[in-house]
């Protein structure tokens, strides 16, 4: 990839309010940590884990000074609310760009597309 194509946290944010496709969600969210709500932007994907057959969702929270001050690098439980859903999860694992990792098991904090109907003869 040429240097001008390198994607950084600041250069690959969506141009619109939020996006949702069959693999995930990127956009605004409210994270509630220990009773304190924090407005953030997230990017979350969802996959079915073949080892347990359950949905696992995971992603990152864009850098947010309020969240960083609240968490101080610690992991904790979190309520994730997007414009179209909510889910309990876990937040922790800070990367080099001060973005926190989000994880959860079960229904993600956004609706999933329905699978295609089975073909009939």
C-alpha positions as CSV (number, residue, x, y, z in Angstrom):
1,X,0.0,0.0,0.0
2,X,1.4,3.4,-0.9
3,X,1.9,5.8,2.0
4,X,-0.9,8.1,0.8
5,X,-3.3,5.1,1.1
6,X,-2.3,4.1,4.7
7,X,-5.4,4.2,6.8
8,X,-5.1,5.7,10.3
9,X,-7.8,6.1,12.9
10,X,-8.3,9.8,11.8
11,X,-8.5,9.1,8.1
12,X,-10.9,6.2,7.7
13,X,-13.9,7.4,9.8
14,X,-17.1,7.3,7.8
15,X,-18.3,10.4,6.0
16,X,-21.8,10.0,7.1
17,X,-23.5,9.7,10.5
18,X,-23.3,5.9,10.8
19,X,-22.9,2.9,8.5
20,X,-24.3,-0.6,8.9
21,X,-23.7,-3.6,6.7
22,X,-24.0,-7.3,7.1
23,X,-20.7,-7.5,9.0
24,X,-20.9,-4.6,11.4
25,X,-21.6,-1.1,12.4
26,X,-19.6,2.2,12.5
27,X,-21.0,5.3,14.0
28,X,-22.1,7.1,17.2
29,X,-22.7,5.2,20.4
30,X,-23.2,5.9,24.1
31,X,-21.0,3.8,26.4
32,X,-22.1,3.6,30.0
33,X,-19.3,2.7,32.3
34,X,-20.0,2.5,36.1
35,X,-23.1,4.6,35.6
36,X,-21.4,7.3,33.6
37,X,-22.5,7.7,29.9
38,X,-19.9,8.8,27.4
39,X,-20.7,9.7,23.8
40,X,-18.2,8.1,21.4
41,X,-17.8,6.7,17.9
42,X,-17.3,3.0,17.4
43,X,-16.5,0.4,14.7
44,X,-17.9,-3.1,15.6
45,X,-18.0,-6.3,13.6
46,X,-19.9,-9.5,14.4
47,X,-19.0,-13.2,13.6
48,X,-20.4,-16.6,14.6
49,X,-17.7,-18.4,16.5
50,X,-17.6,-22.0,15.2
51,X,-16.2,-23.4,18.5
52,X,-19.2,-22.4,20.5
53,X,-21.8,-21.5,17.8
54,X,-22.5,-18.1,19.4
55,X,-22.3,-14.6,18.0
56,X,-19.2,-12.7,19.1
57,X,-19.0,-8.9,18.4
58,X,-15.8,-6.9,18.7
59,X,-14.3,-3.6,17.6
60,X,-12.7,-0.4,18.7
61,X,-13.9,2.9,20.2
62,X,-12.4,6.0,18.5
63,X,-10.0,7.9,20.7
64,X,-12.0,9.8,23.3
65,X,-10.4,11.8,26.1
66,X,-13.4,11.6,28.4
67,X,-13.5,7.8,28.1
68,X,-9.7,7.5,28.6
69,X,-9.9,9.7,31.8
70,X,-12.8,7.6,33.1
71,X,-11.1,4.2,32.4
72,X,-7.5,5.0,32.9
73,X,-6.5,2.0,30.9
74,X,-8.5,-0.5,32.9
75,X,-10.9,-3.1,31.5
76,X,-14.5,-3.2,32.7
77,X,-18.1,-4.1,31.8
78,X,-19.9,-1.6,29.6
79,X,-23.4,-1.0,28.2
80,X,-23.1,-0.1,24.5
81,X,-26.1,1.8,23.0
82,X,-26.3,2.7,19.3
83,X,-29.2,4.4,17.5
84,X,-30.6,1.0,16.7
85,X,-29.7,-1.3,19.5
86,X,-28.0,-2.0,22.8
87,X,-25.9,-4.7,24.4
88,X,-23.8,-5.5,27.4
89,X,-20.1,-6.0,26.7
90,X,-16.6,-5.5,27.9
91,X,-14.2,-2.7,27.3
92,X,-10.4,-2.7,27.7
93,X,-7.2,-3.4,25.8
94,X,-6.0,0.1,24.7
95,X,-4.0,0.3,21.5
96,X,-1.2,2.7,20.5
97,X,-3.8,5.3,19.3
98,X,-5.6,5.3,22.7
99,X,-8.6,3.4,21.2
100,X,-10.3,0.9,23.5
101,X,-11.4,-2.6,22.4
102,X,-15.0,-3.6,22.7
103,X,-16.1,-7.2,22.9
104,X,-19.4,-9.0,23.6
105,X,-21.1,-12.3,23.1
106,X,-24.7,-12.6,21.9
107,X,-26.8,-10.0,20.2
108,X,-24.7,-7.0,19.2
109,X,-25.6,-3.4,19.8
110,X,-27.1,-3.0,16.3
111,X,-29.6,-5.1,14.2
112,X,-28.3,-7.9,12.0
113,X,-29.4,-8.4,8.5
114,X,-31.7,-11.4,8.0
115,X,-30.1,-14.4,6.3
116,X,-31.3,-15.1,2.8
117,X,-34.4,-17.3,2.4
118,X,-33.5,-20.9,1.5
119,X,-33.9,-21.7,-2.2
120,X,-36.8,-24.0,-3.1
121,X,-37.3,-26.2,-6.2
